[in-house]
Every structure is written in structure tokens, then in C-alpha cells.
Amino acid sequence: MMKSDLEILARSLEDNHNADSRTLNAANALAEKLQSLRESNPLFEKISFSPAVEQMLESQALAVG
């Protein structure tokens, strides 16, 4: 059974694992979905990820950029 992006990300955060490629892919997919929601409806503008997920995404951006 395929795990959803949310399940993959949640499991990684629960287990305090370092972010592997699967976790980072899941986080990026969710970030894209959230951005799409923000653009489509102002109700989603103030919704954000937890600080742990934000840090994970920032770390990845620094490593790639």
C-alpha cells in the first residue's frame, strides 16, 4: 500500500528521522498543494507548516541552492 505524502511526512517527524529523499519529496508535494490552495482561496493564506517542517524545507533549499 502506498503511503500518502502526509503519512510519510508525519512518520518522519514522529520518529525524528533525518529527512530522506522520500520525506523531502512528500514535504515538497504538500508545499505545492498548500501554495495552490493559498492561490485559489484567501481562507488558506494564513495556514502554514509546523516549524519542524519549515526548517526541513529551508534546509533542503539551502542544500540545493
MOQUIDA-V660315 format. One record per residue. N is the residue number from 0. RES is the residue in one letter. PHI is phi in degrees with one decimal (999 if undefined). D_LAST is the distance of its C-alpha to the last C-alpha in Angstrom with 1 decimal. Layout:
N|RES|PHI|D_LAST, N|RES|PHI|D_LAST
//
This chain:
0|M|999|33.6, 1|M|-78.6|30.0, 2|K|-84.8|28.4, 3|S|-75.1|26.9, 4|D|-57.3|23.3, 5|L|-64.7|24.9, 6|E|-63.4|26.9, 7|I|-63.2|24.1, 8|L|-66.0|22.0, 9|A|-61.9|25.3, 10|R|-61.7|26.4, 11|S|-62.9|23.2, 12|L|-69.2|23.5, 13|E|-63.5|27.3, 14|D|-89.1|27.1, 15|N|53.6|24.4, 16|H|-78.7|22.6, 17|N|-66.5|19.2, 18|A|-73.2|17.0, 19|D|-90.4|17.4, 20|S|-61.7|16.1, 21|R|-64.9|19.0, 22|T|-65.6|18.4, 23|L|-65.5|14.8, 24|N|-62.5|16.1, 25|A|-64.4|18.9, 26|A|-62.6|17.0, 27|N|-66.1|14.9, 28|A|-62.9|18.2, 29|L|-67.5|19.9, 30|A|-63.0|17.3, 31|E|-65.0|18.0, 32|K|-64.4|21.7, 33|L|-64.3|21.7, 34|Q|-61.4|20.1, 35|S|-63.0|22.7, 36|L|-63.8|25.4, 37|R|-59.9|24.4, 38|E|-73.8|24.7, 39|S|-89.0|28.0, 40|N|-153.3|29.8, 41|P|-63.3|29.7, 42|L|-62.7|31.0, 43|F|-95.6|27.5, 44|E|-59.0|25.8, 45|K|-94.9|26.2, 46|I|-82.3|25.3, 47|S|-143.3|22.2, 48|F|-79.9|21.0, 49|S|-65.3|22.2, 50|P|-56.3|20.5, 51|A|-64.0|19.8, 52|V|-71.0|18.0, 53|E|-57.8|16.0, 54|Q|-63.7|15.0, 55|M|-60.1|14.1, 56|L|-66.9|11.8, 57|E|-66.0|10.2, 58|S|-61.1|9.8, 59|Q|-64.8|8.3, 60|A|-63.1|5.6, 61|L|-66.9|5.1, 62|A|-68.7|5.7, 63|V|-80.6|3.8, 64|G|-78.6|0.0
//
